[in-house]
Amino acid sequence: MNTNNREILQIALPSIVSNITVPLLGLIDVTIVGHLGAASYIGAIAVGGMLFNIIYWIFGFLRMGTGGMTAQAYGQQNDAEMMRLLTRSMGVGALIAFTLILLQYPIERTAFAFIETTPEIERLATTYFRICIWGAPAVLGLYSFSGWFIGMQNSRYPMFIAITQNIVNILVSLVLVYGFEMKIEGVAIGTLVAQYAGFLMAITLWVHKYKAIRCHAELRSLLDKQAMYRFFQVNRDIFLRTLCLVAVTVFFTSAGAAQGEVVLAVNTLLMQLFTLFSYIMDGFAYAGEALAGKHIGANNRTGLQQMVRQLFVWGIGVSLTFTLMYGIGGEDFLKLLTNEESVIAASSNYFYWVLAIPLAGFAAFLYDGIFIGATATRLMLFAMAIAAAAFFLIYFGCRSTLGNHALWLAFISYLVLRGIVQGFLGRKILN
C-alpha cells in the first residue's frame, strides 16, 4: 500500500465511523421514547430532531470551511494561521449559537407554523426544542473543532468524540427517563448533556495534543478584516450550496408525499440506501478535503494529482461494491425496515434507480471534498446550482408522463451532473 492509500484510509475510516454514529443519537432517543407507551412521544422526537437537523445542517459550513482552510495552513506549516482559523471559526460559531438561543421563540413559532402535527405532538416537540436549543454553542463548537481536526489530518478525534457522545446520551437518557420518570424532558436533557460532553472532550483533546501551537491562539484575529472577509467568503459559498442541497432534499420528500402514502413510504425507504452509501462516501470525501488542502498548501501539485487518482480508485471500488451489495441483498434489507407488503411490492418498481445511485453519485461526493480542501467553494456552488436547476427542470418536465419515476430520474441526473460539472471545473485545481 503506497503512502497516498495509507493516508486516505487513515482519514477516511475514522470519518466513516463518525458518520455512522451521527444518526445513532436520534435513533437512541426514538428507541427510548418508543417504550413510553404513547406514539406521540415518537412523533415529538421525530419533529424536534427534524428541526435541529435543518437548523444545524444550514450551518455546516463551519465544519467544511474550517477544514479546507486549516488543511492548507497545515500544508504550509503555518502554525499561527492554524490557530487563528480555529479562533475565527469558534468565534463565528459562538455568535450564531447565541443568536439562535436569543431568537429561539420566533424560530419555534415559525417552524410549527409550517409543520402540521397534533396539539399533543406540538406540545411535546416544543418541550424538546426548548431544552435542546441550549446545546447550540456545543454543537456549533463541535463543528469548528471537527473541521479543524480533519484539516490537521486527524480524523480519529472526531470519531472518539462521536462515540463518547453516544455513550453519554444512552446513559443519561436512561437514568433520567426510567430512573427519574422525566419522559420527553429526560431524553432532551440526555441529548443536551451528550452535546456538551462531546464539546468538553474536544477541548480536552485539543489542549492535550496541540500544546506546541496553542500559544498562537489570539482573540484579536477576529478583528482582522481581510482574514475574516476571506473566511466569510468561503463559508458564504458553502452556505448557499447547502441551501441548494436542502431544496433538492426537501422537495424530493414533499413531491413523494404529494403522490400518496405508499409512494412516500417507498421513497423514504429507498433513500435509506442512498443515506447508507453517503455515510461511507463522505468518509472518503473528508480524506480528499484534508489531503487536497495539505498538498495545495504545500504547493505539491504532483502529490495532489496522485492523491486524486488514488481517491477515485477507492471511489469506484466502493461504488461497485455497493452496487453489488444492493443488487444481491437490497430488497431483503428493505424487508428489515418494514413488513408492509404494499410498500415492499411498490418498491420493486423503483429499485433499479437505487442500483444506479453509487456509480452516479460517487464523483460528486469526492469532488466536494477536493473542492473544499482547495477552498474552491465558488466553483462548488456553481456546480451545485446547475445540478439543482437540472433536477427541477427534469422533474417538472417529466412528471406528467413518468410520475414518481420522474423524481428518481431527476435525482440520479442531479448526482451525475454534479460530478460532471465539478470534474470539468476541477481541471483548474489539478493542473
MARNU-472645 format. One record per residue (C-alpha): residue in three letters; y, z, x. Coordinates in steps of 0.001 Angstrom, whole numbers, plus 500000, padded with zeros to 6 digits. Each point is the difference from the previous one (the first is absolute). Layout:
<recs>
ALAYZX
...
</recs>
This chain:
<recs>
MET500000500000500000
ASN503273498957501603
THR503163502102500070
ASN501625498413496961
ASN496937500534497815
ARG499805503625501110
GLU503690500544499311
ILE499726498371496585
LEU497095502215498957
GLN501587503162501420
ILE502880499540497572
ALA498232498233497125
LEU497042502353499457
PRO501983503267499634
SER502490498127497805
ILE497179498829497730
VAL498793503589499633
SER503560501095499188
ASN500364497238497403
ILE496751500924498276
THR501024503655499755
VAL503310499167498269
PRO498532499351496511
LEU497855503116500393
LEU503046502198499360
GLY500373498481496538
LEU496246499864499426
ILE499652503703500795
ASP502711500871497475
VAL498345497870497310
THR496577501529500704
ILE501319503557499686
VAL501945499449496763
GLY497127497922498648
HIS498092503230499561
LEU502727501892498135
GLY498778498884496575
ALA502800497675498852
ALA500607496299500656
SER503756500622499996
TYR499733501637503433
ILE498470496830501456
GLY502699497890498365
ALA502721502264501365
ILE498661499719503559
ALA499717496213499616
VAL503611499669498780
GLY501404502473502524
GLY498085498415502852
MET501201496548498986
LEU503638501146500032
PHE499744501383503515
ASN498053496965501228
ILE502837497728498870
ILE502740502262501347
TYR498441500507503417
TRP498720496440500292
ILE503576498752499779
PHE500943502164502979
GLY497019498902502081
PHE502474498237502306
LEU500440503361501745
ARG496476499668501377
MET499994496271500670
GLY503474499663501495
THR499581503081502163
GLY496619498785501241
GLY501186496568501075
MET503140501150501809
THR498201502910501653
ALA497249497687501274
GLN502616497816501673
ALA501662503026501591
TYR496544501109501169
GLY499422496594501593
GLN503361500320501758
GLN499053503537501119
ASN503325501144498572
ASP499391503702499324
ALA503514500638498748
GLU499837497230497401
MET496569501151498831
MET501440503408499153
ARG503195498597498519
LEU497932497837497631
LEU498073503027498743
THR503263501891499513
ARG501561497130498043
SER496939499528497833
MET499699503716499260
GLY503699500207499212
VAL499904497073497569
GLY496790501325498440
ALA501556503438499468
LEU503064498450498361
ILE497834497940497612
ALA497765503001499226
PHE502847502320499106
THR501579497250497892
LEU496731499690498060
ILE499934503765499451
LEU503637500009498917
LEU499433497136497552
GLN496578501120498815
TYR501015500466496370
PRO501525496518499458
ILE497063498468501911
GLU497575501868497758
ARG501747499041496768
THR500383496352501041
ALA496316499774500919
PHE498770501464496719
ALA502305497705498075
PHE497815497120501212
ILE496609501738499848
GLU498315500251496615
THR497937503196499825
THR499158502717497529
PRO502387502996499860
GLU497342502238501560
ILE499395497686502967
GLU503756499655500526
ARG500386503791499973
LEU497230500518502552
ALA501088497049502176
THR503554501360499998
THR498707503345501262
TYR498047498224502744
PHE503035497895500948
ARG502421502947500158
ILE497748501854502419
CYS498924497109502221
ILE503498498527500390
TRP500749502915502342
GLY497505498451502399
ALA502285497002500635
PRO501335501332503344
ALA496436500510501250
VAL498714496629498748
LEU502875497969501415
GLY499951502054503184
LEU496336499102500373
TYR500885496329499513
SER502336500275502997
PHE497469501873502119
SER497133497642499079
GLY502025496917500903
TRP501167501622503224
PHE496502501078501028
ILE498633496489499378
GLY502900498519501977
MET498999502350502820
GLN496485498421499823
ASN498617503219498515
SER498288499499496643
ARG497729503032500421
TYR502722502464499029
PRO500669498409496572
MET496229500096499438
PHE499796503714500872
ILE502956500709497709
ALA498522498059497074
ILE496666501823500279
THR501772503362500199
GLN502056499221496906
ASN496875499269497988
ILE498283503201501086
VAL503070502113499195
ASN500459498253496658
ILE496410500674498956
LEU500055503659501007
VAL503402500923498560
SER499500498077496759
LEU496574501513499372
VAL501284503540500649
LEU503051499593497764
VAL498254498151497161
TYR496747501955499812
GLY501046503245501665
PHE503405500441498357
GLU499498497681496990
MET503228498081500713
LYS498665496606498782
ILE502507497127500504
GLU502383502298501886
GLY497206500972502401
VAL499165496376500755
ALA503667499156500578
ILE500511502981502308
GLY496811499100501869
THR501389496503500617
LEU503362501434501051
VAL498447502484502440
ALA497819497225501476
GLN503058497806500582
TYR501838502729501901
ALA496832500936501891
GLY499789496398501213
PHE503679499963500927
LEU499748503265501968
MET496909498672501739
ALA501902496845501003
ILE502777502126501486
THR497469502162501851
LEU498162496998501458
TRP503299498412501023
VAL501186503171501737
HIS496698500339501846
LYS499460496360501011
TYR503483498716500781
LYS501545502811502041
ALA501105497587502728
ILE502325497990497746
ARG501151502691497549
CYS503061500622502145
HIS501377496637498801
ALA500165501135496363
GLU503627500121498888
LEU501634500074496593
ARG503033498068501222
SER497839496855500061
LEU500481500035496219
LEU503671499246500656
ASP499311496912502149
LYS501309497318497633
GLN498475497021501791
ALA496558501598500266
MET500076501193496392
TYR501046496522498856
ARG496986498534501799
PHE497758502672498458
PHE501276499297496489
GLN499887496220500514
VAL496284500111500832
ASN499221502449497206
ARG502104498144497420
ASP497847496908500438
ILE496819502080499683
PHE501413501711496900
LEU500750496659498308
ARG496600498673501033
THR498386503063498423
LEU501885499361496752
CYS498502496492499905
LEU496551501483500602
VAL500501502579497235
ALA501192497264497614
VAL496798497993500528
THR497747503053499745
VAL501625501456496889
PHE500152496603498291
PHE496317499376500755
THR499128503195498116
SER502386499427497098
ALA498940496353499543
GLY496382501099499836
ALA500855502731497492
ALA501695497444497764
GLN496655498175499684
GLY498169502998498554
GLU498124503104501056
VAL496919498174501324
VAL501985497638502240
LEU502095502915501259
ALA496839501964500813
VAL498431496987501742
ASN503086499338502119
THR500309503681500890
LEU496375500227501129
LEU500083496758501986
MET503209501056501714
GLN498154503051501315
LEU498075497587502218
PHE503283498591501292
THR501280503543500590
LEU496874500900501981
PHE500437496906502170
SER503698500795500481
TYR499227503493501350
ILE497891498465502758
MET502306497099500765
ASP503078502247500094
GLY498361501848502887
PHE499977496785502029
ALA503554499255498847
TYR501083503361501452
ALA498324499022503257
GLY501912496703499962
GLU503230501890499315
ALA499559502463502875
LEU498731497499502567
ALA502394497181499102
GLY502934502378500335
LYS498699501300503330
HIS499504496523501480
ILE503358498725498722
GLY501753503103501337
ALA498362499414503376
ASN500856496272499796
ASN496301499203500447
ARG499559496717498103
THR496562499320501469
GLY498750503404498875
LEU501525499460496555
GLN498324496628499527
GLN496633501328501177
MET500287503000497669
VAL500788497784496998
ARG496993497779500718
GLN497702503014500228
LEU501534501536496879
PHE499276496859497991
VAL496427499902501279
TRP499579503495498554
GLY501777498924496801
ILE497695497033499460
GLY496932502097500781
VAL500992502780497593
SER500862497466497283
LEU496671498209500267
THR498218503371499902
PHE501835501037496833
THR499356496630498367
LEU496293500404500714
MET499985503616498785
TYR501788499118496770
GLY497733497017499446
ILE496862502122500375
GLY501017503346498488
GLY503410499619498393
GLU498776499874496411
ASP497755503021500578
PHE503055501842501340
LEU501853499249496769
LYS497130501579498061
LEU500602503198501954
LEU503595500022498789
THR499222499402496332
ASN497084499838497592
GLU501989498104497380
GLU497850496922499375
SER502827497863498584
VAL502096500541503124
ILE497097499303502358
ALA499113496820498119
ALA503607498780499962
SER500457500725503720
SER497342497420500900
ASN502362497278498752
TYR502551500935502656
PHE497859501328502830
TYR500254496878502140
TRP503716500712500401
VAL499070503270501711
LEU497785498090502439
ALA503069497985501017
ILE502184503042500716
PRO498864500926503560
LEU500410496563501575
ALA503083499249497911
GLY501766503234500897
PHE499080501149503499
ALA502682497934501772
ALA502762501447497814
PHE498978503552500966
LEU499778499252503716
TYR503284498100500138
ASP501717502862498170
GLY499013502287502853
ILE501024497526502691
PHE503366499312498357
ILE500729503723499601
GLY499138500601503644
ALA502314497162500965
THR502660501378497593
ALA500118496468498562
THR500505501509496586
ARG502335497281498734
LEU497251497418500526
MET497499502281498274
LEU502349500372497020
PHE500487496226499867
ALA496234499392499909
MET499476502653497330
ALA502799498600497825
ILE498497496495500124
ALA496504501308499215
ALA501236502221497141
ALA501967497111498482
ALA496902497794500218
PHE497956502729498277
PHE502260500000496942
LEU500366496212499914
ILE496234499440500122
TYR499272502640497389
PHE502567498857497457
GLY499125496374500672
CYS496278500505499394
ARG499613502935497605
SER499986497883496840
THR496946498052501190
LEU498229502450502331
GLY500720503379498414
ASN499032502899502275
HIS498689497537502592
ALA503624498961500509
LEU500814503555501065
TRP497245499996502613
LEU500875496500501165
ALA503609501110500454
PHE498927503126501904
ILE497660498161502380
SER502659497341500587
TYR502540502734500706
LEU497744501493502691
VAL499280496629501608
LEU503640498929499976
ARG501126503261501605
GLY497623499374502884
ILE500946496326500379
VAL503768500556499964
GLN499743502952502369
GLY497762497975502308
PHE502590497215500090
LEU502875502408500584
GLY497953502009502494
ARG500191497207502543
LYS503519501239500804
ILE498536503377500925
LEU496956498853501959
ASN501517497145502014
</recs>
